[in-house]
């Protein structure tokens, strides 16, 4: 017996335990013999993470696909796992050590600290995978992988060494995002650009030797006007402390204002006067003539745009800060360093990067100061000399570390890089030639834009937790990249024997005695970017580089489902690595889902206080309700605006199906029995099977096309409207009648259709449907399998005549109910119903459905007439005209006044919103989500106007 109420909190864990107990989601479980493989890899969440709404949407959509294909009999693998999350994990463990009063990372030393990380991982890491189980994710949990496990570490070593030997990995000094708190390079994804209150300082850079020039301007007509004679060039900066490292001032080659001084020298207005540095004024396409003074200081070691200008023009790049964001305090006194820099300028030659990096141009009095403290002193010193022109207060965009919360510093450092441009070429071709496609297709453009302008990928991080770079340095700086220290030692000894540094005897002795070679090689301290190991995820998780049965069966994978924000950081890199090392694209389709926002369309953030925790929603409404809500709102290319009230509504949908199943049980529904639709005799049952076949086909096609919202909407309409509301209501007279054959047929159809409903809804609402599948199991005919292994319903049946007939009845009843509601007809009042000059077919239908129409539409009589009676509401639909006489049922005049006032009010709201949206300042300055809210309100009021107008027109 089905319980009176569905208790998600009690049932969901029980169903999950049953799935687990029989390994229901193991690779290939439920597959037909010789079935085609279908595989997906989970985007590996951070080992430190917990479930957020992005995860909930992403994994719900993946699970719908996986359960759908498993039910279609394919050999399915959904591969789960975790990312080791270098910075996040190191931060969590360091905080834990501090909270426990234990020594810090540096006091413990590298090996002991790494042991502490593994201890934490064993105790606390990876809780998110348990949370995904609560969501219903049907991964093969027995195959859980971790980017730091032995097999994946083997793959990472192999890839690094092979790419290095091909020249596709190399070490270089380049500008990177630097986090001064964690003292490491970080990726763009780990940088948050925030608008903050700031300043733009305008300074004079005096021309060398007191030179002057005529500063001119050209007006709109092309006339040149002499403005003044100047002995300086004006620059503006938001970071005055970086002026100390300027290598040049750049102006646009077409900027006539500065033509007389191009090639001249100007003075950086800071530092000891007797050692002021002179830098050249150069031309480059980068400066914007219309912005500020049109002149830009070039600080190649501390700005990404400046870095490109400096590289193009051979400008020296002077590093000013240490790893903690303080001004450098190393090397010789400033006077000596300034002289070295002056010699570089005087030589006119392209400077040696290593030599330039050794030069510290921070004046002695600023050395060791925090960068912001140094900024204040630089500003004060320039102002005291009278070289400050103006200070503008203005908001500026500043980069912050997403985990450290400190301002990120562009920093020129030695890092390992991958030649992303070369690796990208086959990946670009794969998409361009259609071997891998994006859904929605619009993301293809984004992919091309990034891939075709790709920069070298910084793959090294200055951390301890992660895959340590397999590079060793010899006494002369030679680099030996190998898969193990033993191989590195052998390669180094061979190298030094060949170049004469060691004799054969010394090399053999050193190889035989670890103590003799102690200190001979020094291993690189850095680890690899987390994205490096996750780039191998589709094939490393299947055992590569070994040739495993799983790799042969499930690679390439079928589909990747992910968020658009990691196209560059993960999707593109998986494409690169998959093609480079397997020769095959790692997936044929990439489905990019949108963001989950709050109900007003605002991006969720802790600072706004609008973050919704999916675990709280599961606790309150159940996993199925959350899943179905996310699916039915997941329209391609459109963000999900999540309102908990919507989730409550779809919980009611689950309750509706539960109650319908109970009602069917009480009326003798027969489950688990085969049915041939062609043998059905009742038009009502033939209609239902026709609609079931249509819903099954439409939902299946929608899932195949990644139109999850369409699939969910189709099933919602069929289950709630057609089955629960109409079929069960229309079948009541049969169930209470005396025709036993009709009863038997209807009971069998009811059970049969419910079984198919459970199967169709299973990918969306797995817990509820699996429970109903079990509790409706007939005592005489046991279910063959769990619902998750049951075949996706494919019904090849259509009876157009029966479908048209019953749908006509449903539409007519719906129209009558709508008019009654619009006209405020009392719910209990029975109305006359008049068909105006109906044709023969309509008359026949009215006769045949007389009882149902009277009962469902609350009609006192069904009549025909040549014209509509007075004071009637008219219905023009279904190829005919019908009237609902209202005299005596409502006050026509009062109703007309009410409807008119309501329409006028709605029209006034439309006019108010139109005025607001017509204000360019409002549209330009208001948050995008607020503008979108106003547009949505306008659409709703317009719909209300249309409804009220229709109601008025019915009154005549």
N, C-alpha and C positions, 0 to 999 in steps of 0.2 A: 504494500500500500504506500502510495506517495505521501510523504509528510505534508502537513497543512501549509507550512511555509518553507521557503528555501533559505537555509542558513549558510551563507557563503563562508563565514568565519570558521564554521565547523567542517563543512564539506570540502572546501578547496585543499586544506592540508591532507585530508584523507585520500582524495583522488590523486594528489601529487605523490603520496607514499605508495599508492598502488602502482602508478606508472613506474616509479623507481624500483619497486620490488621485482618487476618482471622485465626490467631493462627495455621499456617500451620504445625508447628513443635511440637505442644503439644503432650504429651504422647498419643500414640494410634491413632493419626491423620492419616487418610487414610487407616487404617488397615481393613482387611477383618474380618467379624464376626468369632469369635472363633480362631483368628490367634495366632500362637505361638509368645511369647514375644521375643524381641531382644533388649538388653540394653547395654549401655556403660556409663562409668563415665569419664568425662573429667579429665585429670591430672590437678588438680586445680592450676592455675597460682597464683603467689604472688599478693596480693592486691596492692602492690607497683609497679607491673611490667608493661612493655609495650611490644608489640608484637615484637619478634625477629624471625630469620629464623628457629630456632628450633621449636618454637610454630607453625609457618606457616606450616612446613612439618608435624608435629604431628597432627595438627587439620585438615589439608587437607586430610590426610589418614583416620582419623576417620570419617570425613564427607562423604568421598566416600563410606565407609562401611555402614554408617547410611542411606544415601539416597538410596543406592542400596537395602538394606533390607526393607526400607519403600516402595519402588516401588514394591518389591516382596510381598507386602501385609502383612508384619509382624506387630505385635503390638510393635512399636518402642519407646524407650525412650533413649535420649541422655542427661544425667544429667550434667548441668553446675554448676560452682561455683568457689569460691576463697579461697585461703589459707591466713591465717592472717599474716604469715611471720614475726615471732617475732622480730628478730634482725633488718631486713630491715625496718619494719614499725616504730619501736622505733627510729631508726636512722633518718628516714625521718621526723618524727614529731619533734624530738629534733632540727634538722636543721631548721625546719620551725619556731620553737619558737625563736631560735637565730636570724634568719633573720628578724623576726617581733619585735625584741627587748623585747620579753617577758621573764619572769623568766624561768630558766632551770628546768629540771625534778625534781631534788632533792629539789629545792626551792618550787616547786608547791606541792610536795607530791604525793603519789601514786594515790589516788582517783581522784584528779584534773587532773593529767597527763593522766590517762586513759580516762577521759572525753574528753580531747583534742584529743586523738587518735581517738575516735569515731567521733568527729567533723570532723577531717581530712578525715576519711573514707567516711563520708556522702558527703563531698564536692569534694574530689579528688580521692578517692580510687576506684579501680576496673575499670579504663578506658580501661584495656586490653580486657574486655568482649565486649565493643563496637567495639574494633578493630577486635575481632574475628567475629563479625557480618559482618564487612566490607569484611572479607575473605570469607564469605558465610556459616559459621558454622551453621548448622540447629539443634541447641540444643533446648530443651524445656525451653526457657528463663523465663517462668513463674515460674519455679521450682528452680531458682538460689539459691544456698546455700553458706554459709560462715562458715568456721571452728570455728568461735567464736559466731555463732548465738545460739539462745536459745536451739534449738533441738540438735544440734551437741555438745553443751556444756553439755547437759544432758547425752549424750552417753559417752562422755569423762569421766565424773564423775563416771558413772556406771562401766566403764571398769577399771579405776584406783582402785576403791574400791574393786571390785571383784578380780582383780589380786593380790592386797595386801593381801586380806584374804586367798588366795590360796598360799601365800608365793612366788608368781612369780614377785612381786615388793618388793623391800627392799632398805634400805639406807645403804651406805657403803662408805669407804674412798678408792678411787682408782685414778689412773692416768688418766687424761683427757686432751683433747686439750683446752688450756685456752687462751682467747683473752684478752690481758691486756688493750686494749682500751675500749672495751665494758664491761670488767670485768665479763665475763661469760664463762662457758663451751660452746664449739661448736662442731658440728659433723664433721666427716672427709670430708663430702661433701662441707663444708664451708671453707676448708683449701686448698690453692693453693701451691703446691710445686714448687719453682722456683730455677733455678740455678743462684747463685750469686758469685761474687769474694769473696774468703775467705782465711782462714789460718788454718793450722794444727800445733799446738804447741806440741812439744815433751819435757816432763819434767822428772826429776829424782825424784822418791819417795824413800828417803833414808831408808835402813833397820833399824829397831829398834836396839838400843844399839851398833851401829857401826858394826854390823855383816857383813861378806862378804861371797861370794860363788863363785864357779867356773862356769863361764858362758860358756856353750859349744854349738856347732852346729853340726849337722849331715849332711854329704854331700850326693850326689845322690847315692853313693855306700853303704851308711849306716855307713861310718866311722865317728867316733866322734872326733871332733877337739876342743881343749881348746882354746878359744878366749882370755879370760881375766878374772881377778878376779874383781868382782863388789861388791860395798856396797850399791847398789840401784837397783830398778826395773824401767824400762822405760815405760811410758805410753804416749799416744797422745790424744789430744782433740781439738775440734773446739770451745768449750765453756768453757774456763778456770774458769769463775766465778762459775760454778757448782761444781768445785773441793771441795769447802767448805762443800758440802753435801755428799761427798763420804762415802760409808759404807764399801767398800772392794775393792780389786783389784783381778780380776779373770783371770786365765790362763786355757788353755785347759788341761785336765788330761793327754793327751799323749805328752805334750810339755816338752821334756827332759831338755830344757834350764833352766827351773824353778823348776825342781823336788826338789833340795835341800832346797828351801825356801817355799814350799807349807806348809801352816799352820803357817808360821812366820808372824810377824807384820811389816808394813812399815809406814812411816810418811808422812802425807799430807804436802807438802812443802809450806804452806802458813798460815798466822796468827801469833800471838805472839809466839816467840820461846819457852817460858816457858810453853806454853799451847798447843804445837803442838799435834794434834790427831794422834793416832796410829790405823790403820785398818788392818784387816787380809788379807792375800793372800790366795785365795780359788781356787778351780777348778770347772769348769762348761763347758758344751759342747758349749756354745755360742761363746767364742773367736775363731777367725780364726788364726791359727798358722802362716799362710802365709801372713797375713796383718800386716804391721807395725812391732812392737815388739812382737806381739802376746799376749800382756797383756792389759787388759781393765779395766779402773776404773769403778766402779759400783755406779751410783748415782740414786738410785731407785725412788726418788721423782721428777726427772727431765729428764728422758729418758725412752721411751716405752720399748726398749729392756732391759735396765738395770732393769726396774721395774719387768720384768718377772724373771730375774736372782735373784734379791733380794727376791722375793716371794718364789722361789724354795729353797733358801738357808737360809732363816730367817735373812736376812741382814736388819738392820734398814734403814729407808727411811726418810731423813731429808729434810724438806721443807725450801727453802732458800728465797723465794720471796713472796711479797704480791700480792694482786689482780691486781695491776697496773704494775707489772713487775719490781718493785723496790725491793732492798734487804731488808729483814725483819728488822724492827726496834723495835719489841716488846720484851717482856720478860726480863729475868735477864741479867747481864753483861756476856760477852763472856766467861770469866774465869769460871764462875759457870756452864754455859751451856756445855762447853767442858768437865768439870769434870763429869757431868751427862752422857755425851756420852761415856766417858772412862769407867764408871761403867757398862754400857750396854755391851761393848766389853769384859770387864773383867769377867762378869758373865757367858758369853757363852750361855745364855738362849735366846730363841726367844723373841724379845722385844715386849712390848705392843704398838700397833700402835698409840693409842691416846696419850700415854705418850711421845712417840718419836716426834709426831707432835708438841708438845708444846715446844720442844727444838729448840732454835735459834742458829745455829752454824755460823752465820755471825759475823766476828770480829767487834768490836765496831767501828773501823774507816771506815768500809764499810757500816754500817747500814743506810738505807734510800737512798742510791745511786741508780741511774738507773742501771739496770743490765749491760748495755754496758759500763758505766763509771766504775763500779766495775771491769769489765773484764780488763780494761786497768791497773788499780791499782794492780790487782792480778798478771798480767804478769810482770809488772815492779818490784814488790817485789820479785818474784821468780828469775827473771833475775839478780837482784842485789845480790842474794845469790849464784849465779853461778850454779843454778840448772836447767837452761834451756839448752836443748841439741841442738835443731834446730827449726827453723820456716819454714814450707813449705807454699808457696803461691799456692793455688789450688782452683778451683771452688767447691762450696759445694751446696747441695740442702737444701734450707731453707723453712720452712712452713710459709705462710703468711695468714692472715685472708682475705677472698675474698672481704669483705666489709670494714673492718677497715684498711687494707693495712699494718698492723704491724706484726712483727714476732710473731708467735704463740708459747706459752710456754707450754711444758708438765707440768702439775701441779697436785699435790696430794691434792685432796679436797674431802669434804663430798658431795656426790651426791646421787640422787635416780637412781636406776637401775632396768631394767626389766631382768628377767631370760630368755634371748633370746635363750639359748641352749635348754631349755625345750620346749619353744614355737615353735622352729624351727623343732622339730622332725616330727610332723604331716605334716608340710609344705614340708619337704623333701620327705616324703612318697607320697604326692599327685602328685608330679612331677615324681618321680621314678615309680609310678604305673600307670601313664598316665592319671590321672584325670584332670591335668592341663598340657598343652604342651607349649613349647616355639617355636616361629617361628622368625628367623631361629633356628633350633634345636641346633646349636652349642652353644647358650647361656645357654643351660642346664648345661654344664660343669662349666661355670662361677658361676652359681647359686649354684651348689653343693659345689664348692670350698669354697665359702664364708659361706654358711649355715653350712657346716660340721666343720668349724673352727671358728664358731661364738663366739664372746666375749659378756659379759654383755652389755646391751644397756643403755647408760647414757641418761636418759629421763628428767633430770632437767636442767633448765637454770636460770641464775641469772639476770632475766629481770623482767619488770613490765607488759609488754604487752603479754598476752597469757592466757592459762588456769592455774589459780593458783592451786598449788598442794593442794588437800583436806586433809592436815595433820595438826594436832594441837599438841602442846607440853605442857605437864603438868609441874608442878613445880619441879618434880623429873626427868624430861627428858623423861617420858613415852610418846609414840606417839599414837595418836588416829586418825585413818583414817576413815572418814565418808563422806557422800554426802552433809552434811550441818553442820553449826556451832552448831545448836540446837542438832543434833544427836551426834556430837562430845562432847558437854557438858554433855549430858546424859550418854554417854559411860564413860567419865572421872569421873563423880560423882560416878557412880556405881563402877568403879575401885578403887577409893580412899576410898569408904565406905568399900569395901571388904578387902582392905589391912590395914584398920584401920587409915588411914590418916584423914578421916572425919567421923563424926557420921552421923546417918540417919537424925537427925534434921538439922545439918549443911548443908547436901547435899540438903535437901528439901528447905531450906531457900535460898540457893544459886541458885537453879534451878528456884525459884519463883522471884528472884530479880536480874536482869541483872547487876545492879551496884555492888552488892556484889561479883559477879563472874568476874567483870572487872579485866583483868590482870591475871586471874586464868589460862587461856589457851592462848597460843601464836601461831598464825597460821604461817605455813611455808611461807617464803618470796618468794620462787622460783616459777617459772611457768614451764609448761611442754614443752619439745621439740616439735616444730611445727610438726615434722614427727609423733608424737604420735597421734594427732587428724587426720592427713591425712591417717594414717593406717586404720582408721575406715570408710573411705570415701565411699566404695561401698555399705555399709549397713546403715551407719548413715544418709546419704543423703536421704534415702528412709523411714526415720522415726524411725528406730531402736533406743532404745530398745522397743518402742511401736510396737504392731503388726498391721501395717498399710496395707491397700490394695496394695499400691505401693510396699511394701516390699514383700508381698506374690506373686505379679505378676512379678516383675522385678529382684528379687534376687534369685539365684546368677546371676550376670551380664554375658554377653556373651563373650566379648572380651575386653582385655586391650591393648591399643596402647600407647607405651611410649618409651623413650630413654634408651639406655643401661646403661647410667651413673647413673641411680637411681634404678637398680635392687636391690641393697642392702638396700637403704634408704627408698624405698617406696614399690616396688613390693613385696619383701620378707616379709615385715612387714604387708602388707595387707593380704598376705597368712596366716601369723601367727594369726592375729587377727580375720580374717574371720572364720578360722577353730576353734579357741578357743571359739568364742562367738555365732556362728551360726551353727557350725558343718559341714559347707559346704565350699568348695573352692569358693572364690569370683568371679572367672572367669574361663572358661575352656581353653581359649587360650590367650597367651601373645605374641603380635607381637612387636618385638624390631626393631625400625627403626634406621638407621645410622645417622651420623652427616651431616650437611650441611656445606660444605667448600667453599672457594673461587674457582675461575675457575682454579687456579693452584694447587688445592688440599691442600692448607694451611688452618689450622684452623683459623676461624675468631676471631679476637681480636682487642680491641680498640688500644692496643699498636702497633699492626702492621698496623693499619689504613685500614684494609680490610673488615670491618664489612659492610654488606649490610642490609639496613633497608627495611623490606617487605612492610611497608606502602608507602615508596617512590616508590617501584616497582608497587604497586597497583595504585598509582596516575598516573604513567607513562604508564603502560601497561594494567591495569585492573586486577581484582582479578582472573578472569578465566584463563588468560594467565599465571599468577604466579602458580596457582593451577595445571594446566595441565603440566607445566614444572616440578614441583616438583614430580608429579605422574609418569611421563614418565621416570624420572631419578631415581626413588626410587626402584632400584634393591635390592633384599634381600642381606644383608651382605656387601653392597658396599656404601661408602659415596657418597653423592650428591655433585658434583663439579658444582657450580652454576655460570654461565656466563650470565649476563643480555642480551647478544645477543641471547641466546637461548630463553629467555622469549619473546624477540621481534619476534623471529621466530614462536613461538606458538601463539602469538597474531595474526600473519598473518594467522595461521590455522583457528582461529575464524573468521577472515575477509573472508577467503576463503568460509567457510560455509555460512556466511551472504550473500556473493555475489551469491553463488549458489542458495540460497533460493530466492533471487531477480530474478535471471535468470529464475528459475522454475516458479515463480509467473507470470513473463511476458509471459511465454509460456503456461499458463493455467493449471499449476499443480493443482491437486485436493487433498485437505487435508481433514482429518477427516472422511474418508469413508472406510468401511471395505473392505478387499480384500482377495479373495481366490486364492492363487498362482497357484493352480492346473488348474485354468481356463485360465491362460495366454497363449497366442499363439506365441508371438515373442521370439525367442531364447535369444535376448538381455535382455528382461525383466525377463525371467526365470533364466538367468545367474545372474542377479543382486539380485534376491530374494534368490538364492542359496548362494551367497556370503554374503548376509545380515544374513541369518540363521547361517552361519558358524561364522561370526564375533560376533554375539550376543552370541552364545554358548561359543566361546573361551574367550570373554571378561568376561562373567559371571563366568566361571570356574576360570579365572585368579584372579578375585576379591575374590572369595571364598577361593582361595589358597594364598591370600595376595601377589600376584605377580602384584602389581599395575602398574609397568612399562610394563609388558606384555599386560595387559588390555588396557592401554592407547595407546601402540604401535599398537595393533590390530585395535583399533578404528581409529587411525590416518591414517593407511594404507587404511582402507576401505573408510573412508570419503574423504580423499584428493585424493588418487590414483584411487580407483575403481569408486567411485561415481562422484566426481567433475571432475577429469581429463578424465576418460574413458567413463563412462556412459553418462554424459551430452554431450560429444563430439560425441560419437557413435549414440546418439539418435537424433542429429540435422537433419539428412536426414529424419528421421521419422516425426519430428515436422514440417518440411517444405514440406513434401511430400503430396500426394493426397489421401492416404489411411486413411480415417477418422476413421475406426475401430482401426487401428494401433495407430493413434494419441491419441484417447480416452484412449486406454489401457496404453500408455506410460505416458500420463498426470496423470492417476490414480496411476500408479506405482511410478512415481516421487514424488507425494505428500505423498503417503503411506510410501515410504522409508525415505523421509525427516522426517516425523513424528517419525519414529523409530530411526533415527539418533539422533534427539533431545532427545529422551528418553535414548538412550544408552550413550550419552555424558553427560547427566544431572548430574550424580554424580561427574564428573570431572569439568564441566564448567556450573554451575547451572544458573548463571545470563543470559548469552547469550542464552542458550537453553530455559529457561522459557520465555524470551522475544520473541524468534522466535515462540514458541508454541502459544503465545497469538496473535501475529500479523498475523499469518497464519490461525487463526481460521476462518472457513468458515461461511459465513453469514447465510447459510441455515441449518447448522448442528453444533450447538454450542458444544464446548468442554465440556466433562462431568466433568472435574476436572482440577486443576492446574497440571502442568507437574510433580511437585514433588510428587503428589499423583497418577500419572498414572502408569499403570503396566509396569514392566520391560519387554521389548520385548522378547518373546519366539516364534520363527518361526520354525515350523516343516515342512521343505520343502527342497528338493534337486533334482536337475536335472543335473546329472553328465555329460550327453552328451552336454547340452547347456553350462555348466560351462567350460568343456574342450574346446569346440569350441571357445568361446569368449576369454578364457584365452590364447589359441594358438595365436589368432590374436594379443592380447595385447603384448604377449611375442615377437612375430616376429617384430612388429612395434618398440618395445623397443630396440631390438637388432640392427635393422637398424639405428635407431636414435643414438645409442651408437657408432656404427662404423662411421657414418657420423661425429660425434663430434670428435672421436679419430683421424680421418684422415683429419680434417680441411676442410671438404667439405663445400662450401658456403651454408648458410642456405636456400637461395632461389633457389639453383640449383636442378633441377629434374634429378634423376639418373635412369639408367636402373637397373632392378632387375632380376636375373637369378636363377631359381631353377634347381639344378643339379640332373638329373634323378629322379624326385620326384615320390613317389608311388601314387596309385590311390586316397587314402584319402587326401594326401597333395594337389594333383592337384585339387580335388574337392573344398577344402577349399580356395585355391588360386583363383579359379574361383568365388566362392561365395562371397569372401571378396575383390574382385578386387577393387571396388570403395573405400572402406574404406582404403585399403592398399595404394592406390595411393594418397589419400587425406592426410592421417595421416603421411605417411613416405616420402612424396614428391617424388613419383616415376613417371618417364616418361612412363615406360612400365614394364610389368611382363611377363617374358619369361621362357622357359625351354630349357635345353641343356644337352648334354652328359658329358661335362666337363666345367670347369670354363674358361671364357675368360681371355686373358692375362691382366696383370696389374689390377687384381681384388682383393678386400678385401673379404675374405671368412668368412662365418658365419656357424659354425657347431652347430646346436641346433635343438630342437623340432623333433628329429629323422630324420633330413635331412641335406643336405648341400646346402648353398645358396651363391651367389656371387654378389658383388656390383662393377661393372666395374668402374675404376677410371680414365682411360685414358681420357685426355682432361679436367678433372674436377680439378685435383690437380697435382703438380709437384712431381711425385713419388720419384725421387732421393732426392730432397730437403726434402721431408717429412721423408724419411728414415734417413737422416742426423739429422734432428730435433729430431726425436724420439730417436735416438741413443745417442745424446748428453744429452737429458733430462734423459734417463735411467742411463747414466754414472754419472751424477750429483747426482741422487738419490742414486745410489750405493755407491758413495763416502760419502754421509751423513750417510748411514748405517755403513760404515767402521769407520767413525769418532766417532759415538756414541758407537759402539762396543768397540773401544779402551778406551773410557771414562768409560764405564760400566765394562770393564775388569780391571780397576785400583781399587784394593781393598781399597786403602785409600780414594778414592772418594766415593765409595759406603758406606764405614763405617762412614765417617765424614760429608758427605753432608746431608742437611735436607731430610727427607724421601720423601717429596712432590717433591723436585727437581729431585731425582733419578727416581721417578715415571713418571715425565714429560719427562725425557730422554727416558724411555722405551716406552712411548706412541708415541713420535716422531719417534722412530725406527720402530714401527709397521706401522705408517703412510707412512714412506719412503719405507718400504718393499711392502706395498700395491701399491704404485706408481710404483715401479719397475715391479711388476706383471702386472699392467695395460699396461705399456709401452711395455713390452715384448710381451703381447698379440697383441698389435697394430702392432708391427714389424712383428710378425709371420703372420699376416693377409696380409702383403705386399708380402709375399713369399720370 
